[in-house]
C-alpha cells in the first residue's frame, strides 16, 4: 500500500484553515495532524505555504460522449477537470443517444471506468414517456434523475404536466432540473426575430431567456416538490428573483429543495457580451450585474447550496455562428476552483466557503459516500493549490478538446499544483499519471 505524506500545508476544511500534515495510505486519508507525522513514506510532498482543499465535486457537466465527441469526450474533459482540482463529476444525459434507458446509462459508466481520470457519476434522463425506466434507477450508485423543464437541449424537453406530476410523485431519488419556461422563451424569441431577423444581437440573449422564463419554471418545480415532498435540486440559478424560492433556515442535510450556482453566473454579467459574445452564451443566460451579485449573496447566505460549472464545450466554429445557430454552453472545469480563489482574493468569498460549496455541500447534497471532506478514513480526493503563483489562460495551456475558454486572456493569481484522486497522484505540476482511473461514486441513500 503506497504511502504519501503531504506536509507543512494550510488545510482548508470544515470551516477552518489550519497548518498541518496529511498522510495518505492507499486510497484513503490515514492521518491528519497539526504535529509532524513520522515514519517511512513512499513519497513526501513539502507543500510549505500552499493550501490543501478537498477535491472539488462538480454536480453538472456535459462531457459529450457518446455522439458529440467532436466537442469533448470523457477522457479529455476529465483530464482538464483534475488539472483544475475537480476530482469528481456528475455528467448529464443529453448525449447522443439521450440516456433514456438503463442500458445506455450503464454504457456511460463502462466507458468512464476505462478512460476517466476523475471519479464519476451519470444522471439518468427523463423524457415525456420513460417514467417506468426512470424508476428502475439505483439510488445507491446513480447521482440522480435529470429533467429539462425547458428546451435547452432539444428533444429532452419534459413539458407534459402529467409526466411531471408522475415524476415528482413517484421518484424517490434526487431530481435535478433545468428550469426555463418554454412558452415564455418562444414568445420572446419571436419578438426579437421580428425586430432583427436572423441577426439577433447576442446582447438580447438575457432578454429572450429572461427572469420571467426562469422564475416561472423554477417556482413550478418548487411547487411540485412541496406537493409531493420530492427531493429537488434546481441547477444554475441565474436571477435574483429565484433566490426567494430557497430556504437557509434548514440544515443542508435536512433540505428537500436545494439549488446550485454556476461559475459563469458568479463571474460574468450582461456587460460582458460586448467583448465575449457567443463565448458566454449559456442557458439560462448570464444576466444583469445585480443578478450576479444576488446569486453570490445567496451562496454566502446558504440559500444556494453548491457551486458547479455546467461545463458544456462546443467548437469555436459552432460558437462563431449567428445567434440562433450558435449553441449555448462553454467549457469551465479546468478553471472553476482558481476562478473562485480569484474571487476570494478580491474579498468576495472565503477559502472556507469555497471548500464548503465546491466539495462539502455537494457531498452532503447528494449523500456521496466518504468524499467531499478532508477526514481520516475518507477517500483521499485532494487538491494542493499555490495561492501565490500567477497564470494567464491561453490556448497553449487549455486542456479542453474544444481548445478555447471564456477565461482566455484572464490572469489568475493561483495555480493547482497537485491533484489526488482516491489517493492516486494524478496531476503533478502539469504532468499526468494516467495509470489509475477514477472510481464510480457511491451514495449513502
C-alpha positions in Angstrom: 0.0 0.0 0.0 1.6 3.3 -1.1 2.0 6.0 1.5 2.2 9.7 0.7 2.9 12.4 3.2 1.8 16.0 2.4 3.4 18.2 5.0 3.7 21.9 6.0 0.4 22.8 4.4 -2.6 25.1 5.1 -5.6 22.7 5.3 -8.9 24.2 4.2 -11.6 22.1 5.7 -14.9 22.2 7.5 -14.9 25.9 8.2 -11.3 26.2 9.2 -7.9 26.9 7.8 -5.0 25.4 9.9 -1.4 24.4 9.4 -0.9 20.7 9.3 0.1 17.5 7.6 -1.9 14.7 5.9 -0.9 11.1 5.4 -2.4 9.1 2.6 -2.3 5.3 2.7 -3.6 3.6 -0.5 -6.9 5.2 -1.4 -7.6 6.8 1.9 -6.6 9.6 4.3 -4.9 7.8 7.2 -4.0 10.7 9.4 -4.4 14.5 9.7 -2.2 16.2 12.3 -1.0 19.6 13.3 2.1 17.9 14.6 4.8 16.2 12.5 3.8 12.7 11.1 6.9 10.5 11.3 7.7 7.2 9.7 8.9 5.7 6.4 6.9 7.2 3.4 7.0 6.3 -0.2 6.5 9.9 -1.2 6.8 13.2 0.7 5.5 16.4 -0.7 6.5 19.5 1.1 3.7 22.0 0.4 5.1 24.8 2.5 2.8 27.9 2.1 0.4 26.0 -0.1 -3.3 25.3 0.6 -4.9 21.8 0.6 -8.6 21.7 -0.3 -10.9 18.7 -0.6 -11.2 17.8 -4.2 -14.0 19.7 -5.9 -17.1 17.8 -6.9 -18.9 19.2 -9.9 -22.5 18.2 -10.0 -23.2 19.4 -13.5 -21.0 18.8 -16.5 -21.6 17.8 -20.2 -18.6 15.7 -21.4 -20.3 15.0 -24.8 -19.8 11.2 -25.0 -21.3 9.4 -26.8 -22.3 11.1 -30.0 -20.9 14.6 -29.7 -17.2 13.8 -29.3 -16.1 16.4 -31.8 -16.8 18.9 -28.9 -15.4 16.9 -26.0 -15.1 13.4 -24.6 -14.9 11.8 -21.1 -11.1 11.3 -21.3 -10.3 14.9 -22.4 -12.7 16.7 -20.2 -12.0 14.6 -17.1 -8.3 15.3 -17.7 -9.0 19.0 -17.7 -11.1 18.6 -14.6 -8.3 17.0 -12.5 -5.9 19.7 -13.7 -8.3 22.2 -12.2 -8.8 20.4 -8.9 -12.1 18.8 -9.8 -11.8 15.2 -8.6 -15.4 14.0 -9.1 -18.0 14.9 -11.7 -21.7 14.2 -12.4 -22.5 14.2 -16.1 -25.7 14.9 -17.9 -27.8 12.7 -20.2 -28.2 14.9 -23.2 -25.6 13.0 -25.2 -26.5 11.1 -28.5 -28.4 9.0 -28.0 -30.1 10.6 -25.0 -29.8 8.5 -21.9 -33.3 7.3 -21.5 -32.7 3.6 -20.7 -30.7 1.8 -18.0 -28.6 0.1 -20.7 -27.5 3.4 -22.2 -26.8 4.7 -18.7 -24.5 1.7 -17.9 -22.7 2.1 -21.2 -21.5 5.5 -20.0 -20.4 4.1 -16.7 -18.4 1.4 -18.5 -16.7 4.0 -20.7 -15.8 6.2 -17.8 -14.2 3.2 -16.0 -11.9 2.8 -19.0 -10.9 6.5 -19.5 -11.8 8.9 -16.8 -9.0 10.2 -14.6 -11.7 11.7 -12.2 -14.4 9.9 -10.2 -17.7 9.9 -12.0 -21.4 9.6 -11.8 -24.1 10.0 -14.6 -27.6 11.2 -14.4 -30.5 9.2 -15.8 -32.5 11.2 -18.3 -36.3 11.8 -18.0 -38.4 12.2 -21.1 -42.2 12.5 -21.6 -42.6 8.7 -21.9 -39.9 6.8 -19.9 -41.1 7.0 -16.3 -41.0 3.2 -15.9 -37.4 3.2 -17.0 -36.5 6.1 -14.7 -38.0 4.3 -11.7 -35.6 1.4 -12.2 -32.6 3.7 -11.4 -30.5 2.6 -8.5 -30.1 5.4 -5.9 -27.0 3.7 -4.4 -24.8 4.2 -7.5 -26.5 6.8 -9.7 -26.4 10.5 -8.7 -29.9 11.4 -9.7 -32.6 12.0 -12.4 -32.2 14.9 -14.8 -35.3 16.8 -16.1 -35.0 19.5 -18.7 -38.0 21.8 -17.9 -37.0 24.0 -20.9 -35.8 23.0 -24.3 -32.2 23.9 -23.7 -31.3 20.6 -25.3 -33.8 19.9 -28.0 -35.9 16.7 -27.6 -35.2 16.2 -23.9 -37.8 18.9 -23.0 -40.3 17.5 -20.5 -43.3 19.8 -20.9 -46.2 17.4 -20.2 -47.8 18.3 -16.9 -49.0 14.8 -16.3 -45.4 13.5 -16.8 -44.0 16.0 -14.4 -46.7 15.1 -11.8 -45.8 11.4 -12.2 -42.1 12.0 -11.9 -42.4 14.2 -8.8 -44.9 12.0 -7.1 -43.2 8.6 -7.8 -39.5 9.2 -8.0 -37.8 8.7 -4.6 -34.4 9.8 -5.9 -33.0 13.3 -6.3 -34.4 15.1 -9.3 -32.2 17.8 -10.8 -33.9 20.3 -13.0 -33.1 22.8 -15.7 -35.8 25.4 -15.3 -36.8 27.8 -18.1 -40.4 28.2 -19.3 -40.5 27.2 -23.0 -43.6 29.3 -23.9 -42.2 32.5 -22.5 -38.9 31.9 -24.4 -40.7 31.2 -27.7 -42.8 34.4 -27.4 -39.7 36.5 -26.5 -37.8 34.9 -29.4 -40.4 35.9 -31.9 -40.4 39.5 -30.7 -36.6 39.8 -31.4 -36.8 37.8 -34.6 -39.4 40.2 -35.9 -37.2 43.1 -35.0 -33.8 41.8 -36.2 -34.4 38.7 -38.4 -31.8 36.1 -38.1 -29.1 38.5 -36.9 -30.3 39.0 -33.3 -27.5 40.6 -31.2 -26.1 38.4 -28.5 -27.0 41.2 -26.0 -30.6 40.1 -26.4 -30.0 36.6 -25.1 -30.8 37.5 -21.5 -33.9 39.4 -22.7 -35.2 36.3 -24.6 -34.3 33.8 -21.8 -35.3 36.3 -19.2 -36.1 36.4 -15.5 -39.8 35.6 -16.1 -38.9 32.4 -18.0 -36.6 31.2 -15.2 -38.8 32.1 -12.3 -42.0 30.7 -13.8 -40.3 27.3 -14.3 -38.3 27.2 -11.1 -41.4 28.2 -9.0 -43.4 25.4 -10.7 -40.7 22.9 -9.8 -40.7 24.0 -6.2 -44.5 23.9 -6.1 -44.4 20.3 -7.3 -41.6 19.3 -4.9 -43.5 20.7 -2.0 -46.7 19.0 -3.1 -45.1 15.5 -3.2 -42.2 16.0 -0.8 -39.8 15.4 -3.7 -36.0 15.7 -3.3 -35.5 18.6 -5.8 -32.2 20.2 -6.9 -32.5 23.2 -9.2 -29.5 23.8 -11.3 -27.8 27.0 -12.4 -29.8 29.7 -10.8 -29.4 32.9 -12.9 -31.7 35.5 -11.4 -32.1 37.4 -8.1 -35.8 36.7 -8.1 -35.3 32.9 -8.0 -33.3 33.2 -4.8 -36.5 33.9 -2.8 -37.6 30.3 -3.6 -35.0 28.8 -1.3 -34.5 28.5 2.5 -31.4 29.0 4.5 -33.0 28.2 7.9 -32.9 24.4 7.4 -29.6 22.5 7.7 -28.5 21.2 4.3 -28.7 17.6 5.3 -32.4 18.1 6.1 -33.3 20.2 3.0 -35.7 18.6 0.4 -35.2 21.5 -2.0 -31.7 22.7 -2.9 -30.1 24.9 -5.5 -26.9 25.3 -7.5 -25.0 28.4 -8.7 -22.6 28.2 -11.6 -19.2 29.9 -12.1 -20.3 31.9 -15.1 -23.3 33.4 -13.3 -21.0 34.4 -10.4 -18.3 35.9 -12.7 -19.9 37.4 -15.8 -22.7 39.9 -16.4 -24.6 41.2 -19.5 -21.9 43.9 -19.8 -19.5 41.1 -20.9 -21.5 40.2 -24.1 -19.8 43.2 -25.8 -16.4 41.6 -25.6 -17.2 37.8 -25.1 -20.1 37.5 -27.5 -21.3 33.9 -28.0 -18.5 32.6 -25.8 -20.6 33.4 -22.8 -23.9 32.3 -24.4 -25.4 29.9 -21.8 -28.8 28.7 -21.0 -30.0 30.1 -18.6 -28.4 33.3 -19.8 -25.9 35.4 -18.0 -28.0 38.4 -16.8 -27.5 41.7 -15.0 -24.8 42.5 -12.6 -27.5 42.8 -9.9 -28.5 39.2 -10.6 -24.8 38.1 -10.4 -24.4 39.9 -7.0 -27.6 38.4 -5.6 -26.5 34.9 -6.6 -23.2 35.4 -4.8 -25.0 36.7 -1.7 -27.3 33.7 -1.8 -24.3 31.4 -1.9 -22.8 33.1 1.1 -26.1 33.1 2.9 -26.7 29.4 2.2 -29.8 29.9 0.2 -27.9 28.4 -2.7 -26.1 25.3 -1.6 -23.4 24.3 -4.2 -21.2 25.8 -6.8 -20.7 24.0 -10.1 -19.8 24.7 -13.7 -22.3 23.4 -16.2 -19.2 22.6 -18.3 -20.5 22.3 -21.8 -18.0 22.5 -24.6 -18.7 23.5 -28.3 -16.3 24.0 -31.1 -15.0 27.5 -32.0 -16.7 27.1 -35.4 -20.0 26.4 -33.7 -19.7 29.4 -31.5 -18.8 31.6 -34.5 -22.3 31.2 -36.0 -25.2 33.7 -35.8 -27.3 34.0 -32.7 -29.9 31.3 -33.4 -27.3 28.8 -34.7 -24.6 29.3 -32.1 -25.1 26.7 -29.4 -25.3 27.6 -25.7 -22.7 26.4 -23.2 -19.0 26.7 -22.6 -16.0 24.8 -21.0 -15.2 25.7 -17.4 -13.9 22.7 -15.3 -10.2 23.5 -15.7 -10.6 26.9 -14.2 -13.5 26.7 -11.7 -11.5 26.4 -8.5 -9.0 29.1 -9.4 -11.8 31.4 -10.6 -13.4 31.1 -7.1 -10.0 31.6 -5.4 -9.6 34.8 -7.5 -12.9 36.0 -6.1 -11.5 35.2 -2.7 -8.5 37.4 -3.4 -11.0 40.2 -4.4 -12.6 39.8 -0.9 -15.8 38.3 -2.1 -15.7 34.8 -0.6 -13.6 33.0 2.0 -11.5 29.9 1.3 -13.5 28.0 3.8 -16.8 28.9 1.9 -15.2 27.7 -1.4 -14.4 24.3 0.1 -17.9 24.1 1.5 -19.7 25.0 -1.7 -17.5 23.1 -4.1 -16.9 19.9 -2.0 -18.5 19.5 1.4 -22.0 20.7 0.4 -22.0 18.7 -2.8 -21.2 15.6 -0.9 -24.0 16.3 1.6 -26.5 17.3 -1.0 -26.1 14.1 -3.0 -25.2 11.9 0.0 -21.9 10.8 -1.6 -20.1 8.1 0.3 -16.8 9.1 2.0 -15.9 12.0 -0.3 -16.0 15.8 -0.1 -14.1 16.3 3.1 -10.6 16.0 4.4 -11.3 13.4 7.1 -9.5 10.3 8.3 -11.0 7.3 6.7 -12.3 9.2 3.7 -11.1 8.8 0.2 -8.0 10.9 -0.5 -9.6 13.3 -3.1 -7.4 16.3 -2.6 -6.0 19.4 -4.4 -3.0 21.4 -3.4 -3.0 25.0 -4.6 -0.4 27.7 -4.6 -2.1 30.9 -3.9 0.9 33.0 -4.9 1.5 31.7 -8.5 0.1 33.5 -11.5 -1.1 32.1 -14.8 -2.8 33.6 -17.8 -5.3 31.4 -19.6 -4.4 31.0 -23.3 -4.7 28.3 -26.0 -1.3 26.9 -25.1 -2.5 25.8 -21.6 -6.1 24.9 -22.3 -6.8 21.2 -22.0 -10.4 21.1 -23.3 -10.8 19.2 -26.6 -12.7 22.3 -28.0 -9.5 24.3 -27.4 -10.9 27.6 -26.0 -12.1 29.1 -22.8 -14.3 32.0 -21.8 -11.5 33.0 -19.5 -8.9 33.4 -22.3 -6.8 36.4 -21.5 -7.6 36.3 -17.8 -4.7 36.1 -15.4 -5.5 34.1 -12.3 -3.2 34.6 -9.2 -3.3 31.0 -8.0 -2.4 27.6 -9.5 -3.3 24.0 -8.9 -0.1 22.1 -8.2 -1.2 18.6 -7.2 -4.4 16.7 -7.6 -5.1 13.3 -5.9 -8.0 11.1 -6.8 -8.7 8.3 -4.4 -5.1 8.6 -3.1 -3.6 8.5 -6.6 -1.4 11.5 -7.6 -3.0 12.0 -11.0 -1.8 15.6 -11.6 1.7 16.9 -10.6 2.7 20.4 -11.7 1.4 19.9 -15.3 2.2 16.2 -15.6 -0.4 13.5 -15.5 -0.1 9.9 -14.2 -2.8 8.0 -16.0 -2.0 4.6 -14.6 -5.1 4.5 -12.4 -8.5 5.7 -13.4 -11.2 7.4 -11.2 -14.0 5.4 -9.5 -17.7 5.3 -9.7 -19.3 7.4 -6.9 -21.5 5.6 -4.4 -24.3 7.2 -2.4 -25.5 6.5 1.2 -29.2 6.5 0.4 
